[in-house]
Amino acid sequence: MSLRFPFLRRCAAVCLVVLVAGCNDEKTAADAAPRQAPAIELGTVLVKTETLAVTNNLPGRIAPTRIAEVRARVPGIVVQRVFQQGSIVKQGDVLYRIDPAPFQVRVESAAATLKRAEAAQLQARQQADRIAELRARNVASTQQNESATAALAQADADVAGARAGLASAQLDLEYSEVKAPISGRIGRALITEGALVGSGAADNLATIQQLDPVYADFTQSAGDLLALRRALKRGALSSSDPETANVRLLFDDGSAYKHAGQLLFSEATVDATTGQVTLRGEFPNPDGDLLPGLYVRVVIEQGMQANALTVPQQAIQRNGNGQAQLYILNADGSLELRPVTAGRVVEHGLVINEGLKAGEQVVVEGFQKIRPGARFTGKPWQRSAAAAADADKRG
């Protein structure tokens, strides 16, 4: 028995050494194995197709829809200015009064002439009736009857002439009150009381402009317009209805005018000196914010682009030659730097014409984290509140 226990103790010691050595080998192997680095998170957007309006931002000027120069229709001395300069006047409102005394005298004289003509007409009619009665009894001759009939006709003509003279005199008396030819805002008075005015074209007394609605006249390059029509013809764009095409205004500071307008027409000729085509839109102006001559930017929809692909502008990278590039996040977590063809700028980004497909993930944020050999994962990118507010301001 004494010989067996030492032998067992030796065997147990050997097994323990072997076990400890095996554990150390496993720990060393585990430490030697490379650790998998965590995926780097990047801000991405999922590219989707959408239908976009083809818009152009063009320079323009505001013009009144109607403009009229106030002129005197009869000569005379201005005795009163009735309107307040810069106010709103309605068609038919009295603006100036010319001394009416001479015209009143002419009316009274024309009325007296009419009465005299009517008295002569009455006498001629009575004479013609008597001659006709005598002629029926063969007492008066045919010549007397014809003379009486001619005298009555002449008296009728004199009455008609006198009535026309009275109407003309009354019209001149009415024209002694210079009235507004249209409704609108009247400018400064160009003459004062006591001035002698005439009926000539040079006597402009004031100017009235109709400012609600107003026109916005703007120009577009003939080349751009031709390219747009070619795109419509080959089917790359669908046409907007010219009768319902909406236009918007931007002020000089970039803020948007709150009322939308409507395109009225585009000229059929090109200006030989500038190569531009003139277009005109109409805008409501209830608050009077749009004044004639004001410089504006006109945003006009001239077509619709179907299946368009857009990315945020900050996703665009440029190589040394200026070629646009995008980082595409693949399904296996790798990145691909792909050249693309960038198109026009839209409200929420940039249109990509070639090099991109719907359903791909484009990197927008986190470019400083990109390094070779790393794995990446995408996190939906959100536009910052400041950028969204700036886009809303631009309209």
C-alpha positions in Angstrom: 0.0 0.0 0.0 2.8 2.4 0.8 4.3 1.9 -2.7 0.9 2.7 -4.6 0.2 6.2 -3.2 3.5 7.8 -4.2 2.9 6.5 -7.7 -0.6 8.0 -7.8 0.7 11.4 -6.6 3.2 11.5 -9.4 0.6 10.7 -12.0 -1.7 13.5 -10.7 1.2 16.0 -10.8 2.0 15.1 -14.4 -1.7 15.5 -15.5 -1.9 18.9 -13.8 1.2 20.1 -15.6 -0.2 19.0 -18.9 -3.5 20.7 -18.2 -1.9 24.0 -17.3 0.3 23.9 -20.3 -2.7 23.2 -22.6 -4.6 26.2 -21.1 -1.6 28.5 -21.7 -1.3 27.4 -25.3 -5.0 28.2 -25.9 -4.7 31.6 -24.3 -1.6 32.4 -26.4 -3.4 31.3 -29.6 -6.4 33.5 -28.7 -4.2 36.5 -28.0 -2.3 35.9 -31.3 -5.6 35.9 -33.4 -6.4 39.4 -35.0 -9.5 41.2 -33.5 -12.3 42.4 -35.9 -12.5 46.2 -35.9 -16.0 47.7 -35.5 -17.7 49.1 -38.7 -17.4 52.9 -39.1 -20.7 54.8 -39.2 -21.3 57.2 -42.1 -24.2 59.5 -42.9 -25.9 58.2 -46.1 -29.0 58.8 -48.2 -30.9 56.2 -50.2 -31.2 57.4 -53.8 -34.8 57.3 -55.1 -36.3 58.4 -58.4 -38.6 61.4 -58.4 -40.3 63.8 -60.9 -38.8 67.2 -60.8 -39.9 70.5 -62.3 -37.4 72.0 -64.7 -37.0 75.6 -63.3 -35.0 78.5 -64.4 -34.0 81.5 -62.3 -34.0 84.6 -64.6 -33.6 88.3 -64.0 -36.6 90.6 -64.4 -38.2 94.0 -63.7 -41.6 94.9 -62.4 -43.9 96.9 -64.7 -47.5 98.2 -64.2 -50.2 96.3 -66.0 -51.7 99.7 -67.2 -50.2 103.1 -67.3 -52.0 106.4 -68.3 -50.8 110.0 -68.6 -53.4 112.4 -67.4 -54.0 115.2 -70.0 -56.4 118.1 -70.4 -58.9 117.7 -73.2 -59.8 121.5 -73.3 -57.5 124.5 -72.9 -57.8 126.8 -69.9 -56.4 127.8 -66.5 -56.2 125.2 -63.8 -58.1 126.4 -60.7 -57.9 123.4 -58.4 -56.0 120.2 -57.9 -58.3 117.7 -56.3 -56.2 114.5 -55.7 -53.6 113.7 -53.2 -50.2 112.8 -54.7 -49.3 109.1 -54.4 -52.8 108.1 -53.5 -55.1 105.4 -55.1 -57.6 106.9 -57.5 -60.5 105.3 -59.3 -61.5 105.6 -62.9 -63.7 108.7 -63.3 -62.4 110.5 -60.2 -61.9 114.3 -60.7 -58.2 115.1 -60.5 -58.1 118.8 -61.8 -60.6 121.5 -62.4 -60.1 124.0 -65.3 -61.9 127.4 -65.1 -65.4 126.4 -66.3 -66.7 130.0 -66.9 -65.9 130.2 -70.6 -67.4 126.8 -71.3 -70.5 127.6 -69.3 -71.0 130.7 -71.5 -70.7 128.6 -74.6 -73.3 126.2 -73.3 -75.7 129.0 -72.8 -75.0 130.5 -76.2 -75.5 127.1 -77.8 -78.8 126.6 -75.9 -80.1 130.0 -77.2 -79.1 129.0 -80.8 -81.1 125.8 -80.4 -84.2 127.6 -79.2 -84.0 130.0 -82.2 -83.6 127.1 -84.6 -86.6 125.3 -83.0 -88.7 128.5 -83.3 -87.8 128.8 -87.0 -88.6 125.1 -87.4 -92.0 125.6 -85.9 -92.8 128.5 -88.3 -91.6 126.5 -91.3 -93.7 123.5 -90.3 -96.8 125.6 -89.9 -96.2 127.3 -93.3 -95.7 124.0 -95.0 -98.9 122.7 -93.5 -100.9 125.7 -94.8 -99.4 125.4 -98.2 -100.2 121.7 -98.3 -103.8 122.4 -97.4 -104.1 125.1 -100.1 -102.5 122.9 -102.6 -105.1 120.2 -101.9 -107.8 122.8 -102.8 -105.8 124.0 -105.9 -105.3 127.4 -104.4 -101.5 127.2 -104.0 -99.2 126.4 -106.8 -96.8 123.4 -106.9 -93.8 125.7 -106.6 -95.2 127.2 -103.4 -95.6 123.7 -101.9 -92.1 122.7 -102.9 -90.6 125.9 -101.4 -92.5 125.4 -98.1 -91.3 121.7 -97.9 -87.7 122.8 -98.6 -87.9 125.5 -95.9 -89.1 123.0 -93.4 -86.2 120.6 -94.3 -83.7 123.4 -93.8 -85.3 124.3 -90.5 -85.0 120.7 -89.4 -81.3 120.7 -90.3 -80.7 123.9 -88.4 -82.3 122.4 -85.3 -80.0 119.3 -85.6 -77.0 121.5 -86.0 -77.9 123.6 -83.0 -78.4 120.5 -80.9 -74.9 119.2 -81.9 -73.5 122.6 -81.0 -75.1 122.4 -77.6 -73.8 118.9 -77.0 -70.3 120.0 -78.0 -70.4 122.9 -75.6 -71.7 120.7 -72.8 -68.9 118.2 -73.5 -66.3 120.9 -73.3 -67.8 122.0 -70.0 -67.6 118.4 -68.7 -64.0 118.2 -69.9 -63.2 121.2 -67.7 -63.1 118.6 -64.9 -60.0 116.4 -65.7 -60.9 112.9 -64.6 -58.8 109.7 -64.1 -58.8 107.5 -67.2 -58.0 104.4 -65.3 -57.9 103.2 -61.7 -54.5 102.9 -60.0 -51.9 104.8 -58.0 -51.3 108.4 -59.1 -47.9 110.0 -59.0 -46.8 113.5 -58.3 -48.6 116.5 -59.8 -46.7 117.9 -62.8 -48.6 121.2 -62.9 -50.0 123.5 -60.2 -53.0 125.7 -59.8 -52.8 128.8 -62.1 -51.1 126.9 -64.9 -52.4 127.3 -68.5 -53.0 123.9 -70.0 -54.1 123.0 -73.5 -55.4 120.1 -75.4 -52.0 119.2 -77.0 -50.1 116.0 -76.3 -47.3 117.8 -74.4 -49.5 118.8 -71.4 -49.0 115.8 -69.1 -50.6 116.7 -65.8 -49.9 113.4 -63.8 -49.3 109.7 -64.4 -51.5 106.8 -63.1 -50.2 103.3 -62.8 -52.2 100.2 -62.1 -50.2 98.1 -59.7 -52.6 95.2 -58.8 -51.8 93.0 -60.6 -48.4 93.8 -62.0 -46.2 92.4 -64.8 -42.8 90.9 -64.3 -40.8 91.2 -67.6 -37.8 88.9 -67.7 -35.4 87.5 -70.3 -34.0 84.1 -71.1 -31.1 83.2 -73.4 -32.2 82.0 -76.8 -29.7 79.2 -76.5 -31.2 77.9 -73.3 -34.7 78.1 -74.7 -33.6 76.2 -77.8 -32.0 73.5 -75.6 -35.2 73.2 -73.6 -37.3 72.7 -76.7 -35.0 70.1 -78.0 -35.2 68.2 -74.7 -38.9 68.3 -74.9 -38.9 67.1 -78.5 -36.7 64.0 -77.7 -38.8 63.1 -74.7 -36.2 63.9 -72.0 -38.6 66.3 -70.5 -42.4 66.6 -70.5 -44.0 69.9 -71.2 -45.8 72.1 -68.7 -49.0 73.7 -70.0 -48.0 77.3 -70.9 -51.5 78.5 -69.9 -51.1 77.2 -66.3 -47.3 77.5 -65.9 -46.6 78.9 -62.5 -43.9 81.5 -61.9 -42.4 82.7 -58.6 -40.5 85.9 -57.6 -37.4 86.3 -55.4 -36.4 89.7 -54.1 -32.9 91.0 -54.4 -32.1 89.7 -50.9 -33.1 86.2 -51.8 -36.4 86.1 -50.0 -39.5 84.8 -51.8 -42.5 86.8 -52.7 -45.6 85.2 -51.1 -47.9 85.3 -54.1 -47.4 83.0 -57.1 -47.9 84.3 -60.6 -48.8 83.0 -64.1 -46.8 83.1 -67.3 -48.6 85.2 -69.9 -46.5 84.9 -73.1 -43.0 84.7 -74.5 -42.0 86.8 -77.5 -41.5 85.1 -80.9 -38.4 87.1 -81.7 -34.9 87.3 -80.3 -33.3 90.6 -79.5 -30.5 91.1 -82.0 -28.3 93.0 -79.6 -28.5 90.7 -76.5 -29.6 87.3 -77.9 -32.4 87.2 -75.3 -36.1 86.3 -75.5 -38.5 88.4 -73.4 -41.1 86.6 -71.3 -43.9 88.1 -69.1 -45.6 86.9 -66.0 -48.5 88.4 -64.0 -48.5 88.7 -60.2 -51.1 89.8 -57.7 -49.9 92.8 -55.7 -52.6 93.4 -53.0 -50.1 94.9 -50.5 -48.2 97.1 -52.9 -44.8 95.4 -52.3 -44.0 95.3 -56.0 -43.2 98.7 -57.4 -42.5 99.5 -61.1 -38.8 99.2 -62.0 -38.1 96.9 -59.0 -35.4 94.3 -59.8 -36.4 90.7 -59.1 -35.5 87.1 -59.9 -38.2 85.1 -61.6 -38.3 81.3 -61.1 -40.3 79.7 -63.9 -41.3 76.1 -64.4 -40.6 75.1 -68.1 -41.0 71.3 -68.0 -41.0 68.2 -65.9 -38.2 65.6 -65.6 -39.3 62.1 -64.8 -37.2 59.5 -62.9 -34.7 62.1 -61.8 -32.0 61.1 -59.3 -30.8 63.8 -56.8 -28.2 63.9 -54.0 -27.3 66.6 -51.5 -24.7 69.0 -52.8 -22.3 68.1 -50.0 -22.1 64.5 -51.2 -20.3 65.6 -54.3 -16.5 65.2 -54.3 -14.2 66.6 -57.0 -10.9 65.1 -58.4 -8.0 67.1 -59.6 -9.7 67.6 -63.0 -12.9 68.9 -61.4 -14.8 65.6 -62.2 -17.7 65.0 -59.9 -17.5 61.8 -57.8 -19.6 60.1 -55.2 -18.8 57.6 -52.4 -21.2 54.6 -52.8 -21.7 52.3 -49.8 -22.0 48.7 -51.0 -24.0 46.0 -49.2 -20.8 44.3 -47.9 -19.7 47.4 -46.1 -17.1 48.6 -48.6 -16.9 52.0 -50.3 -16.7 52.7 -54.0 -15.5 56.1 -55.3 -17.5 56.5 -58.5 -17.3 59.3 -61.2 -20.7 60.7 -62.1 -22.1 63.4 -64.3 -23.8 66.2 -62.3 -26.6 68.2 -63.8 -28.6 71.2 -62.6 -29.0 72.4 -59.0 -32.5 71.9 -57.5 -33.9 73.1 -54.2 -32.8 70.0 -52.2 -29.6 69.0 -54.0 -28.0 68.2 -57.3 -29.4 66.2 -60.2 -27.2 63.3 -61.3 -27.5 62.6 -65.0 -25.2 59.6 -65.3 -23.3 57.2 -63.0 -25.9 56.5 -60.3 -28.8 54.1 -60.0 -31.9 54.1 -57.8 -31.6 52.1 -54.6 -27.9 52.9 -54.0 -26.6 54.5 -50.8 -24.6 57.7 -51.2 -22.3 58.9 -48.5 -23.1 62.5 -47.4 -21.4 62.9 -44.1 -18.3 61.5 -42.3 -15.7 61.7 -45.1 -13.0 62.4 -42.5 -13.6 58.9 -41.1 -12.9 57.1 -44.4 -9.7 55.0 -44.5 -8.5 52.1 -46.7 -9.4 48.6 -45.6 -12.1 49.6 -43.1 -15.7 48.4 -43.0 -18.5 50.9 -43.0 -22.1 51.1 -42.1 -24.7 53.7 -43.1 -26.9 55.9 -40.9 -29.7 57.9 -42.5 -28.6 61.5 -43.0 -30.8 64.3 -41.9 -30.5 67.9 -43.3 -29.6 70.4 -40.5 -32.3 72.8 -39.4 -30.2 75.8 -40.6 -29.9 74.3 -44.1 -33.6 73.5 -44.2 -34.5 77.1 -43.2 -32.1 78.5 -45.8 -33.8 76.4 -48.5 -37.2 77.5 -47.4 -36.1 81.1 -47.5 -35.0 80.7 -51.1 -38.4 79.3 -51.9 
